[in-house]
Amino acid sequence: MKEIKKYFILLLLCLPNIGYSVNHALIVAVGDYPQNNGWHWISSENDANHIYSALIRNEFNSDNITILINSQATYNSIINEFDNLLERVKDGDIVFFHFSGHGQQVTDDDNDELDGLDEAIVPYDSPIDYIPGVYEGERLIRDDILGKYLSKLRAKCGSHGQVVFTIDSCHSGTGTRGFGNSRGTTKIMGTNQFDIIESSDQAIEFNQNDSSKQLSPFVSIFASKASELNFETLDDQNKGVGSLSYSIASVLANSKGDKSFEDFFTEVKYKMKSVAPYQNPQFECEGAAVFMGNGRKRSSNMSIIEEFVDEGNLIANFGTIDGVFKGSSIDIFDKEKKIIGSGTVVYTDLTKSTIRIYQSTFTKKEMAYVSPREKTLPLIKPSVSINLLSQSPWKKSLDNLREKVGWVLNESNTELYIEDCSPNNLLQIFTKNGEILHEVTFSEDNLKRHIHEIKKIIFAFTQGKYLKHYQSNSADFDFNLTVNVVDCQTGIVVKEGKNIGEKLKLKVGECIKIVIENIGAKAGYFSLLDIQPDNMINLIIPAMNLGYTSSEYYLKPGERYETDYNLKIYEPLGEETFKLIASNEALDLSNIIATRGNTTRAISSDHPFEQILKSSYISQYTRGNIITKPKPDELGTVTLFFDIVK
């Protein structure tokens, strides 16, 4: 018997240590660079909070998460932490590396770049300027260095592990109008005497030369193309945050079910479309695997009560990163998980919620848990920065408008800017990347009409951004959406459409037909919204002007619908969005759009998506309505982004 036990123990020791795999993370966030280094301040420290909180919700132990903030994140410190990771990881482990900060291009030092430039992330102690003989970029962490550590980590984690790199920086510079924070610079670290042969769109490329079959799968995600600005945005607490960091943390914290690398990136890309519509995040992967899925558990949002504020209020360890917002309904459980009370969320920050108890049978001495029963959606809040001349005639009217509708004012990371930028009182509204949405010269006689138009444009932008972002991933409604380019006269297909995973370009004057398929197991009604580049909203399906009704648009599993009419592509140029809404009821969206939400029916009696659409109009004139998040058996969405070009 002793011999059997001995051999059994030896057998266990020889097996891969998959059952005891460990999740490791290195988070580097540099936003407050030394002033004499030339880099402007960015909100990277907030990024670290988001990423850390998302990892904790995915079975990462805080003891295995290393965070380097600002002055801690020097070149030597970052390299040392990579070396420490290599010492700790083993076969089957997961490694997650995240960098938030500036990026910079540097003259290639080993002739492996076609364009003559390496991409690099900027540690705390790397100045922006190239000074021959003084500083020549030796403290930049080039893509070559990152690629070598990536290969070594993949070898240590083995085929049963996984390595994830996410980079929230860019190399494009800050030369844009407006006050929005962007990450990177047009200044190249090196002499300007080199020939650019070809420029890649990829922000950073990791050259993987090791062909060993024992390497772990890996995925890397970058905030933008090398040619694009990477703008910051606002989180749900109206704090500045990197657009990629916010999107990855949001998706990761609320991920349900196993997702491939591609599926995870698709969700991140959709999330970024709402907060950074002009950016195109980049993606690179090798190997097939479930993203961060090596047996990890997923949070149910059930939390031990952290603190009793008073007799009627308590604090729980979930917040906006978990998709919990003000107005969410909460159940209270005893240690046997029996419901003993209920309440509602009255305040949330990133990771905590204050809950007002309105029914309970427990005392403070009891062990109790809380969990969201019904989550609400975040309120629609216009984010505007107003920068007027000292004696501007616009000031009083715009201050009154701001007070009335409750704009969020944030000078550093706002979505829209209002300026009277010339002595003749020309007012302009423009986005953080400099695109002008509206301009008008002051006129006392037409002031009321001008202010109404300003309000309309700001809320159209905000509403479009909100609806583009809204996703309901439902296993109950599994629909597919494609677009075919057709001959405008005959309707014959001249170019097969692409599905939601690919970017489509349509020329002004081209005609299309829309194809919708039910590839799931449940029948449902469907509607199709069109959100223009200027965020104006149109209803394509049902085609009410052709005499169709919403109840006619219904597909059983396996059925296919194709428009029996052509749609012609018109300006404005830019990115357009089709939003397919699959639902358990026929929806009355036409009336809501036609009346701009001013229908006679009470909002509480509407279908959940009708409530969402109506609220997106009503909140233009109020402080917002609390809307309960639709259930999976009520709603599913599919989003198709495409570019309109000349």
C-alpha positions as CSV (number, residue, x, y, z in Angstrom):
1,M,0.0,0.0,0.0
2,K,2.9,2.4,0.8
3,E,4.4,1.7,-2.6
4,I,1.1,2.5,-4.4
5,K,0.8,5.8,-2.5
6,K,4.4,6.6,-3.4
7,Y,3.9,6.0,-7.1
8,F,0.6,7.9,-7.0
9,I,2.3,10.9,-5.5
10,L,5.1,10.7,-8.2
11,L,2.4,10.6,-10.9
12,L,0.8,13.7,-9.6
13,L,4.1,15.5,-9.5
14,C,4.7,14.6,-13.2
15,L,1.4,16.0,-14.4
16,P,1.1,19.6,-15.7
17,N,0.2,21.9,-12.9
18,I,-3.0,23.1,-14.6
19,G,-5.2,22.7,-11.6
20,Y,-3.1,25.1,-9.6
21,S,-2.6,27.7,-12.2
22,V,-2.2,31.3,-11.0
23,N,-3.3,34.6,-12.5
24,H,-0.5,37.2,-12.6
25,A,-0.8,40.9,-13.6
26,L,1.5,43.8,-14.1
27,I,-0.3,47.2,-14.4
28,V,1.8,50.2,-15.4
29,A,0.2,53.7,-15.4
30,V,2.2,56.9,-16.0
31,G,0.2,60.1,-16.3
32,D,2.1,62.6,-14.1
33,Y,5.5,62.8,-15.8
34,P,8.2,65.1,-14.6
35,Q,7.4,68.6,-15.9
36,N,10.9,69.1,-17.3
37,N,10.5,65.9,-19.4
38,G,8.0,67.6,-21.8
39,W,5.1,65.2,-21.5
40,H,1.6,66.6,-20.6
41,W,-0.5,65.2,-17.8
42,I,-3.0,62.4,-18.6
43,S,-5.4,60.3,-16.4
44,S,-3.5,57.1,-16.3
45,E,-3.9,56.6,-12.6
46,N,-7.6,56.3,-13.0
47,D,-6.9,53.6,-15.7
48,A,-5.1,51.5,-13.1
49,N,-8.1,51.6,-10.8
50,H,-10.4,50.3,-13.5
51,I,-8.1,47.6,-14.7
52,Y,-7.3,46.4,-11.1
53,S,-11.0,46.3,-10.2
54,A,-11.8,44.3,-13.3
55,L,-9.1,41.8,-12.6
56,I,-10.1,41.3,-9.0
57,R,-13.6,40.3,-10.4
58,N,-11.9,37.7,-12.5
59,E,-10.2,35.6,-9.8
60,F,-6.9,37.6,-9.8
61,N,-5.6,37.7,-6.2
62,S,-4.3,41.1,-5.2
63,D,-1.1,39.5,-4.0
64,N,-0.3,38.6,-7.6
65,I,-1.1,42.0,-9.1
66,T,1.8,44.5,-9.3
67,I,0.9,48.1,-9.9
68,L,3.5,50.8,-10.9
69,I,2.1,54.3,-10.8
70,N,3.9,57.4,-12.1
71,S,7.4,57.8,-10.4
72,Q,7.3,54.0,-9.6
73,A,7.2,53.2,-13.3
74,T,10.8,54.0,-14.3
75,Y,12.5,52.1,-17.1
76,N,14.4,49.9,-14.6
77,S,11.4,49.3,-12.4
78,I,9.3,48.1,-15.4
79,I,12.1,45.8,-16.7
80,N,12.7,44.4,-13.2
81,E,9.0,43.6,-12.8
82,F,9.0,41.8,-16.1
83,D,12.0,39.8,-14.9
84,N,10.2,39.0,-11.6
85,L,7.2,37.8,-13.6
86,L,9.4,35.4,-15.5
87,E,10.7,34.0,-12.2
88,R,7.2,33.4,-10.8
89,V,5.1,32.1,-13.7
90,K,4.8,28.4,-14.6
91,D,3.0,26.2,-17.0
92,G,-0.8,26.9,-17.1
93,D,-0.6,30.4,-15.6
94,I,-2.3,33.5,-17.1
95,V,-0.3,36.7,-17.4
96,F,-2.0,40.1,-18.0
97,F,0.1,43.2,-18.7
98,H,-1.5,46.6,-19.1
99,F,0.2,49.9,-19.9
100,S,-1.4,53.4,-19.7
101,G,0.7,56.3,-20.7
102,H,2.3,58.1,-23.6
103,G,3.8,56.4,-26.6
104,Q,6.5,57.5,-28.9
105,Q,8.2,56.4,-32.1
106,V,12.0,56.0,-32.0
107,T,14.6,55.4,-34.8
108,D,14.9,51.7,-35.4
109,D,18.2,50.3,-34.0
110,D,18.2,46.8,-35.6
111,N,16.8,47.3,-39.1
112,D,13.7,45.2,-38.5
113,E,11.2,47.9,-39.3
114,L,10.2,48.8,-42.9
115,D,9.4,52.4,-41.9
116,G,12.7,52.9,-40.1
117,L,10.9,53.4,-36.7
118,D,10.3,51.3,-33.6
119,E,7.2,52.0,-31.5
120,A,7.7,52.4,-27.8
121,I,5.9,53.0,-24.5
122,V,7.2,55.9,-22.4
123,P,8.3,55.2,-18.8
124,Y,8.3,57.9,-16.1
125,D,12.0,58.8,-16.7
126,S,12.1,59.1,-20.5
127,P,12.1,62.7,-21.7
128,I,10.2,63.6,-24.9
129,D,13.1,65.3,-26.8
130,Y,16.1,63.7,-28.6
131,I,19.3,65.4,-27.7
132,P,22.4,63.9,-29.3
133,G,24.9,62.7,-26.8
134,V,22.6,63.6,-23.9
135,Y,19.5,61.5,-24.3
136,E,18.8,59.3,-27.3
137,G,15.8,57.2,-26.1
138,E,17.7,54.6,-24.1
139,R,14.9,54.6,-21.4
140,L,12.1,54.0,-23.9
141,I,10.7,50.5,-23.8
142,R,10.6,49.5,-27.5
143,D,8.3,47.1,-29.1
144,D,11.3,44.8,-29.6
145,I,11.8,44.6,-25.8
146,L,8.1,44.0,-25.2
147,G,8.1,41.3,-27.9
148,K,11.0,39.5,-26.3
149,Y,9.3,39.5,-22.9
150,L,6.1,38.4,-24.5
151,S,7.8,35.4,-26.1
152,K,9.6,34.4,-22.8
153,L,6.3,34.6,-20.9
154,R,4.5,32.5,-23.5
155,A,7.2,29.9,-23.1
156,K,7.0,29.9,-19.3
157,C,3.1,29.7,-19.3
158,G,3.2,26.9,-21.8
159,S,0.4,25.7,-24.1
160,H,-2.0,25.5,-21.2
161,G,-1.5,29.1,-20.1
162,Q,-2.2,32.5,-21.7
163,V,-0.6,35.9,-22.1
164,V,-2.5,39.2,-22.6
165,F,-0.9,42.5,-23.4
166,T,-3.1,45.7,-23.5
167,I,-1.6,49.1,-24.4
168,D,-3.5,52.3,-23.9
169,S,-1.2,54.8,-25.6
170,C,-0.5,56.0,-29.1
171,H,2.3,57.4,-31.2
172,S,0.4,60.0,-33.2
173,G,0.8,63.2,-31.2
174,T,-1.4,65.9,-29.7
175,G,-1.7,68.3,-32.6
176,T,-5.5,68.8,-32.6
177,R,-7.9,71.5,-31.7
178,G,-9.6,71.4,-28.4
179,F,-8.7,70.6,-24.9
180,G,-9.1,66.8,-24.8
181,N,-6.2,64.7,-23.5
182,S,-4.6,62.5,-26.1
183,R,-1.7,60.1,-25.6
184,G,1.5,60.2,-27.6
185,T,3.6,62.7,-29.6
186,T,4.6,63.5,-33.2
187,K,8.1,64.0,-32.0
188,I,10.3,61.1,-33.1
189,M,13.0,60.0,-30.7
190,G,15.9,60.3,-33.1
191,T,17.3,62.3,-36.0
192,N,14.9,63.1,-38.8
193,Q,17.4,62.0,-41.4
194,F,15.9,58.6,-42.5
195,D,13.8,57.4,-45.3
196,I,10.3,56.2,-44.4
197,I,9.6,53.2,-46.7
198,E,6.2,52.1,-45.5
199,S,4.1,52.9,-42.4
200,S,2.1,50.3,-40.6
201,D,-1.4,51.1,-39.1
202,Q,-0.6,48.8,-36.2
203,A,0.3,50.9,-33.1
204,I,2.8,48.3,-31.9
205,E,3.8,45.0,-33.6
206,F,5.3,42.1,-31.7
207,N,7.6,40.0,-33.9
208,Q,7.1,36.3,-32.8
209,N,10.0,34.3,-34.1
210,D,9.8,31.3,-31.8
211,S,7.9,28.5,-33.5
212,S,7.8,26.2,-30.5
213,K,4.5,24.4,-30.0
214,Q,4.8,24.9,-26.3
215,L,4.1,28.6,-26.4
216,S,0.9,29.8,-24.8
217,P,-1.8,31.5,-26.8
218,F,-1.5,35.3,-26.6
219,V,-3.6,38.4,-27.5
220,S,-2.5,42.0,-27.6
221,I,-4.9,45.0,-27.9
222,F,-4.0,48.6,-28.7
223,A,-6.1,51.7,-28.3
224,S,-5.7,53.0,-31.9
225,K,-3.9,52.8,-35.2
226,A,-0.4,54.4,-35.3
227,S,-1.8,57.2,-37.4
228,E,-4.7,58.0,-35.0
229,L,-5.0,60.0,-31.8
230,N,-5.9,58.1,-28.7
231,F,-8.2,60.3,-26.7
232,E,-9.3,60.0,-23.1
233,T,-12.9,59.9,-22.1
234,L,-15.0,60.1,-18.9
235,D,-16.0,57.2,-16.8
236,D,-19.3,56.9,-14.9
237,Q,-17.9,59.1,-12.1
238,N,-17.1,61.8,-14.7
239,K,-13.3,61.2,-14.1
240,G,-10.9,61.2,-17.0
241,V,-9.9,57.7,-18.1
242,G,-8.2,56.1,-21.1
243,S,-10.7,55.0,-23.7
244,L,-9.2,51.5,-24.1
245,S,-8.7,51.0,-20.3
246,Y,-12.3,51.9,-19.6
247,S,-13.6,49.7,-22.4
248,I,-11.5,46.6,-21.5
249,A,-12.3,47.0,-17.8
250,S,-16.0,47.3,-18.4
251,V,-16.2,44.3,-20.7
252,L,-13.9,42.2,-18.6
253,A,-15.8,42.9,-15.3
254,N,-19.2,42.0,-16.9
255,S,-18.1,39.2,-19.2
256,K,-20.5,36.2,-19.2
257,G,-19.7,32.9,-20.8
258,D,-16.6,31.8,-22.5
259,K,-15.3,34.2,-25.2
260,S,-12.7,33.7,-27.8
261,F,-10.0,36.3,-28.3
262,E,-11.9,37.7,-31.3
263,D,-15.2,37.8,-29.5
264,F,-13.7,39.7,-26.5
265,F,-12.0,42.2,-28.9
266,T,-15.3,42.7,-30.7
267,E,-17.0,43.6,-27.5
268,V,-14.2,46.0,-26.6
269,K,-14.4,47.6,-30.0
270,Y,-18.1,48.2,-29.7
271,K,-17.7,49.7,-26.3
272,M,-15.0,52.0,-27.6
273,K,-17.3,53.2,-30.4
274,S,-19.3,55.0,-27.8
275,V,-16.4,56.7,-26.0
276,A,-13.9,57.1,-28.8
277,P,-15.9,57.0,-32.1
278,Y,-12.9,58.2,-34.2
279,Q,-10.5,55.5,-33.0
280,N,-9.9,52.1,-34.4
281,P,-8.5,49.8,-31.7
282,Q,-6.0,47.2,-33.0
283,F,-5.8,43.5,-32.3
284,E,-3.2,40.8,-32.7
285,C,-3.4,37.2,-31.4
286,E,-1.9,33.8,-31.9
287,G,-3.4,30.5,-30.8
288,A,-7.0,29.6,-30.0
289,A,-8.2,30.0,-26.4
290,V,-11.0,31.3,-24.3
291,F,-10.0,34.8,-23.2
292,M,-8.8,34.8,-19.6
293,G,-10.8,31.5,-19.3
294,N,-8.5,29.0,-17.8
295,G,-11.1,27.7,-15.4
296,R,-11.7,31.2,-14.0
297,K,-14.9,31.9,-12.0
298,R,-17.1,34.8,-12.8
299,S,-18.5,37.1,-10.2
300,S,-22.3,37.0,-9.6
301,N,-22.2,40.5,-8.0
302,M,-23.1,38.9,-4.7
303,S,-21.3,40.8,-1.9
304,I,-21.0,40.5,1.8
305,I,-22.3,43.7,3.4
306,E,-19.3,45.9,3.9
307,E,-20.7,48.5,6.2
308,F,-23.9,49.7,7.8
309,V,-24.1,53.5,7.3
310,D,-27.1,53.8,9.6
311,E,-30.3,51.9,10.3
312,G,-31.6,52.4,6.8
313,N,-28.5,52.3,4.6
314,L,-25.6,49.9,3.9
315,I,-22.6,49.7,1.5
316,A,-21.9,46.8,-0.8
317,N,-18.8,45.9,-2.8
318,F,-20.2,46.4,-6.3
319,G,-20.4,49.5,-8.4
320,T,-20.5,51.0,-11.9
321,I,-17.8,48.7,-13.1
322,D,-20.2,45.8,-12.4
323,G,-23.0,47.6,-14.4
324,V,-24.8,48.6,-11.2
325,F,-26.2,52.2,-11.3
326,K,-28.5,54.3,-9.3
327,G,-32.0,52.9,-9.0
328,S,-31.0,49.2,-9.3
329,S,-33.1,46.8,-7.1
330,I,-31.2,44.8,-4.5
331,D,-32.0,41.6,-2.7
332,I,-30.6,40.8,0.8
333,F,-29.8,37.2,1.6
334,D,-28.9,35.3,4.9
335,K,-26.0,32.9,5.1
336,E,-28.2,30.1,3.6
337,K,-28.8,32.4,0.6
338,K,-32.5,32.9,1.5
339,I,-34.0,36.3,0.7
340,I,-34.5,38.3,3.9
341,G,-34.8,41.8,2.6
342,S,-34.6,44.2,-0.3
343,G,-33.5,47.7,-1.2
344,T,-32.5,50.1,-3.9
345,V,-29.2,51.7,-4.9
346,V,-29.1,55.4,-4.1
347,Y,-25.4,56.1,-5.0
348,T,-22.6,54.3,-6.8
349,D,-18.9,54.8,-7.4
350,L,-16.6,52.5,-9.4
351,T,-16.6,49.6,-6.9
352,K,-19.1,50.4,-4.2
353,S,-22.8,51.1,-3.8
354,T,-24.9,52.7,-1.1
355,I,-28.2,50.8,-0.7
356,R,-31.3,52.1,1.0
357,I,-33.1,49.3,2.8
358,Y,-36.9,49.4,2.5
359,Q,-37.8,45.9,3.6
360,S,-35.8,43.5,5.8
361,T,-36.0,40.9,8.6
362,F,-32.3,40.8,9.6
363,T,-30.2,42.5,12.2
364,K,-26.7,44.0,11.9
365,K,-25.3,41.0,13.9
366,E,-26.4,38.5,11.2
367,M,-24.2,37.4,8.3
368,A,-25.9,38.8,5.3
369,Y,-25.2,39.2,1.5
370,V,-26.6,41.6,-1.1
371,S,-27.0,41.1,-4.8
372,P,-28.6,43.1,-7.6
373,R,-32.0,41.8,-8.7
374,E,-32.6,44.3,-11.5
375,K,-29.9,46.5,-12.8
376,T,-30.6,50.0,-14.3
377,L,-28.9,51.6,-17.2
378,P,-26.6,54.6,-16.8
379,L,-28.2,58.0,-17.3
380,I,-27.6,59.9,-20.5
381,K,-25.4,62.9,-19.6
382,P,-24.2,65.4,-22.2
383,S,-20.5,66.2,-21.6
384,V,-19.7,69.8,-22.7
385,S,-16.9,72.3,-22.2
386,I,-17.7,76.0,-22.7
387,N,-14.9,78.3,-23.5
388,L,-16.1,81.9,-24.2
389,L,-14.5,85.2,-24.6
390,S,-14.7,87.4,-21.5
391,Q,-17.4,89.7,-22.9
392,S,-19.2,87.1,-25.0
393,P,-22.9,87.8,-25.7
394,W,-23.5,84.1,-25.7
395,K,-22.6,83.6,-22.0
396,K,-25.9,84.3,-20.3
397,S,-27.9,82.1,-22.6
398,L,-25.5,79.2,-22.5
399,D,-25.2,79.3,-18.7
400,N,-29.0,79.2,-18.5
401,L,-29.1,76.2,-20.9
402,R,-26.4,74.4,-19.0
403,E,-28.3,74.8,-15.7
404,K,-31.6,73.7,-17.3
405,V,-30.3,70.4,-18.8
406,G,-27.6,69.5,-16.4
407,W,-24.5,69.2,-18.6
408,V,-21.5,67.5,-17.2
409,L,-18.6,70.0,-17.4
410,N,-15.1,68.6,-17.6
411,E,-12.4,70.8,-19.2
412,S,-9.9,68.0,-19.8
413,N,-11.9,65.0,-21.2
414,T,-15.2,66.3,-22.5
415,E,-16.9,65.0,-25.6
416,L,-17.9,68.4,-27.1
417,Y,-16.5,71.9,-27.0
418,I,-18.4,75.3,-27.4
419,E,-16.2,78.3,-28.2
420,D,-16.8,81.7,-29.6
421,C,-13.4,81.7,-31.3
422,S,-13.3,85.1,-33.1
423,P,-14.1,88.7,-32.3
424,N,-17.1,88.7,-34.5
425,N,-18.9,86.4,-32.0
426,L,-18.9,83.3,-34.2
427,L,-19.8,80.4,-32.0
428,Q,-18.6,76.9,-32.9
429,I,-19.5,73.4,-31.5
430,F,-16.8,70.8,-32.3
431,T,-15.8,67.3,-31.1
432,K,-12.6,66.6,-29.2
433,N,-10.9,65.6,-32.4
434,G,-11.7,69.0,-34.0
435,E,-14.7,68.1,-36.2
436,I,-17.0,71.1,-36.4
437,L,-20.7,70.1,-35.9
438,H,-22.2,73.6,-35.9
439,E,-21.3,77.3,-36.2
440,V,-23.4,80.4,-36.0
441,T,-22.8,84.1,-35.6
442,F,-24.5,85.9,-32.7
443,S,-27.8,87.7,-33.5
444,E,-30.0,89.1,-30.7
445,D,-33.1,88.8,-33.0
446,N,-32.5,85.1,-33.6
447,L,-31.0,84.2,-30.2
448,K,-33.8,81.9,-29.1
449,R,-33.7,79.9,-32.3
450,H,-29.9,79.7,-32.2
451,I,-30.0,78.3,-28.6
452,H,-32.6,75.8,-29.6
453,E,-30.4,74.6,-32.4
454,I,-27.4,74.4,-30.1
455,K,-29.3,72.2,-27.7
456,K,-30.6,70.0,-30.5
457,I,-27.1,69.4,-31.9
458,I,-25.6,68.6,-28.5
459,F,-28.3,66.2,-27.5
460,A,-28.4,64.5,-31.0
461,F,-24.6,63.9,-30.5
462,T,-25.2,62.5,-27.0
463,Q,-28.2,60.4,-28.0
464,G,-26.4,58.9,-30.9
465,K,-23.4,58.1,-28.8
466,Y,-25.6,56.4,-26.2
467,L,-27.5,54.3,-28.7
468,K,-24.4,53.3,-30.6
469,H,-23.0,52.0,-27.4
470,Y,-26.0,50.2,-26.2
471,Q,-25.6,46.4,-26.5
472,S,-27.8,43.6,-25.3
473,N,-26.1,40.3,-25.8
474,S,-28.9,37.8,-25.7
475,A,-28.7,34.0,-26.2
476,D,-32.5,34.2,-26.8
477,F,-32.2,36.4,-29.8
478,D,-29.4,35.4,-32.2
479,F,-29.8,37.4,-35.4
480,N,-27.3,38.2,-38.2
481,L,-27.2,41.5,-40.1
482,T,-25.5,42.0,-43.5
483,V,-25.6,44.6,-46.3
484,N,-25.4,43.9,-50.0
485,V,-24.4,46.5,-52.6
486,V,-26.9,46.3,-55.5
487,D,-27.5,47.9,-58.9
488,C,-29.7,51.0,-58.2
489,Q,-31.9,50.2,-61.3
490,T,-32.2,46.4,-61.2
491,G,-31.6,45.6,-57.6
492,I,-29.2,42.8,-58.6
493,V,-26.4,42.2,-56.1
494,V,-23.0,43.6,-57.4
495,K,-21.1,43.1,-54.1
496,E,-21.7,40.6,-51.4
497,G,-22.2,42.1,-48.0
498,K,-19.9,41.7,-45.0
499,N,-21.0,40.6,-41.5
500,I,-20.6,42.5,-38.3
501,G,-17.0,41.5,-37.8
502,E,-15.7,43.4,-40.8
503,K,-15.6,47.1,-41.7
504,L,-17.6,48.1,-44.8
505,K,-17.1,51.1,-47.0
506,L,-20.1,52.5,-49.0
507,K,-19.9,55.3,-51.5
508,V,-22.3,58.1,-51.8
509,G,-24.8,57.2,-54.6
510,E,-24.5,53.5,-54.1
511,C,-27.6,51.4,-53.4
512,I,-27.9,48.6,-50.8
513,K,-30.3,45.9,-49.6
514,I,-30.3,44.8,-46.0
515,V,-30.4,41.1,-45.1
516,I,-31.4,39.9,-41.7
517,E,-31.3,36.2,-40.6
518,N,-32.6,34.5,-37.5
519,I,-29.8,32.0,-36.8
520,G,-30.9,31.3,-33.2
521,A,-33.5,29.0,-31.6
522,K,-36.2,31.5,-30.8
523,A,-38.5,33.6,-33.0
524,G,-38.6,37.4,-32.6
525,Y,-39.6,40.7,-34.0
526,F,-37.0,43.0,-35.4
527,S,-36.4,46.8,-36.0
528,L,-33.5,48.6,-37.6
529,L,-32.2,52.0,-36.5
530,D,-29.8,54.0,-38.6
531,I,-27.5,56.4,-36.7
532,Q,-25.8,58.9,-39.1
533,P,-22.3,60.2,-38.8
534,D,-23.8,63.4,-37.4
535,N,-25.8,61.2,-34.9
536,M,-29.2,61.9,-36.5
537,I,-31.5,58.9,-36.0
538,N,-33.6,57.3,-38.7
539,L,-35.9,54.3,-38.6
540,I,-35.2,51.9,-41.6
541,I,-37.3,49.0,-40.4
542,P,-40.2,49.0,-40.2
543,A,-40.5,51.0,-43.4
544,M,-43.6,52.9,-42.3
545,N,-43.6,55.2,-45.4
546,L,-44.1,52.1,-47.6
547,G,-47.1,51.0,-45.6
548,Y,-45.5,48.3,-43.5
549,T,-46.2,47.8,-39.8
550,S,-43.9,46.7,-37.1
551,S,-45.8,43.4,-36.5
552,E,-44.9,42.3,-40.0
553,Y,-41.2,42.1,-39.2
554,Y,-41.0,38.7,-37.5
555,L,-38.6,35.9,-38.1
556,K,-38.8,32.3,-37.0
557,P,-35.5,30.3,-36.5
558,G,-33.8,29.7,-39.8
559,E,-35.8,32.4,-41.6
560,R,-34.3,35.2,-43.7
561,Y,-35.5,38.7,-44.6
562,E,-34.2,40.9,-47.4
563,T,-35.6,44.4,-48.1
564,D,-37.7,44.4,-51.3
565,Y,-36.6,47.9,-52.0
566,N,-33.2,49.7,-52.4
567,L,-31.7,52.2,-50.0
568,K,-29.5,54.9,-51.5
569,I,-26.4,56.1,-49.7
570,Y,-26.2,59.9,-49.1
571,E,-24.0,62.2,-47.1
572,P,-22.9,63.1,-44.5
573,L,-19.6,61.3,-44.8
574,G,-18.1,59.4,-41.9
575,E,-19.0,56.3,-39.8
576,E,-22.6,55.2,-40.0
577,T,-24.2,52.7,-37.6
578,F,-27.0,50.2,-38.2
579,K,-28.5,49.0,-34.9
580,L,-30.7,45.9,-35.2
581,I,-33.2,45.4,-32.4
582,A,-34.5,41.9,-31.9
583,S,-37.4,41.7,-29.4
584,N,-40.2,39.6,-27.9
585,E,-42.8,42.2,-29.0
586,A,-43.4,44.4,-32.0
587,L,-42.0,47.9,-31.1
588,D,-43.5,51.3,-31.8
589,L,-40.2,53.1,-32.6
590,S,-41.6,55.2,-35.4
591,N,-43.9,57.2,-33.2
592,I,-41.2,57.8,-30.6
593,I,-38.8,59.2,-33.2
594,A,-41.5,61.3,-35.0
595,T,-42.5,62.9,-31.7
596,R,-38.9,63.0,-30.3
597,G,-40.1,61.0,-27.3
598,N,-43.2,63.1,-26.6
599,T,-45.7,60.3,-27.0
600,T,-48.9,60.3,-24.8
601,R,-48.2,56.8,-23.4
602,A,-46.5,56.6,-20.0
603,I,-42.9,55.5,-20.3
604,S,-43.4,52.8,-17.6
605,S,-45.9,51.0,-19.9
606,D,-43.5,50.7,-22.8
607,H,-41.3,47.8,-23.9
608,P,-37.8,48.1,-22.4
609,F,-36.2,49.3,-25.6
610,E,-39.1,51.8,-26.2
611,Q,-38.3,53.1,-22.7
612,I,-34.6,53.4,-23.7
613,L,-35.3,55.3,-26.9
614,K,-37.9,57.5,-25.3
615,S,-35.6,58.3,-22.4
616,S,-32.9,59.3,-24.7
617,Y,-35.2,62.1,-25.9
618,I,-36.9,63.0,-22.6
619,S,-33.5,63.3,-20.8
620,Q,-32.8,66.2,-23.1
621,Y,-35.2,68.3,-21.0
622,T,-34.9,66.7,-17.6
623,R,-32.3,65.3,-15.2
624,G,-32.9,61.9,-16.7
625,N,-35.1,58.8,-16.2
626,I,-34.0,55.6,-14.5
627,I,-34.5,52.7,-16.9
628,T,-34.3,49.1,-15.9
629,K,-31.9,47.0,-17.9
630,P,-33.8,44.7,-20.3
631,K,-33.8,41.0,-19.7
632,P,-32.2,38.6,-22.2
633,D,-35.6,37.2,-23.2
634,E,-36.9,40.7,-24.0
635,L,-34.2,42.1,-26.2
636,G,-31.1,41.4,-28.3
637,T,-29.0,43.8,-30.4
638,V,-26.7,43.5,-33.4
639,T,-24.5,46.5,-34.4
640,L,-23.0,47.1,-37.9
641,F,-20.5,50.0,-38.4
642,F,-19.6,51.1,-41.9
643,D,-18.0,54.2,-43.5
644,I,-19.7,56.5,-46.0
645,V,-17.1,57.8,-48.5
646,K,-17.1,59.7,-51.7
